[in-house]
């Protein structure tokens, strides 16, 4: 059976809006960095809250669901990183080790304004 690639579908609009906002340098209500950190915390919360239900599902459904939630978190982390949030703050918000954040950040890519 071919493995399907997970696609983030939940809250993708928020993440896309944050990416667009960061690219344009537009200020949001809390500023782009605070909004990006909030998106990371929300993605983490969805992942942890959904984990038990997803693990109770069938094997393929659980795998796809967890991959989707993990991809949402990774995308939110990249948005936060691209807005200039400190990697240590992102790691704290995401509930992962700093090395994970560094692994997800695109090697050789510079942040806007740096």
PyMOL commands that set and color helices and strands:
alter all, ss='L'
color gray80, all
select helices_A, chain A and resi 12-24+32-56+59-82+87-94+98-104
alter helices_A, ss='H'
color red, helices_A
deselect
rebuild
show_as cartoon
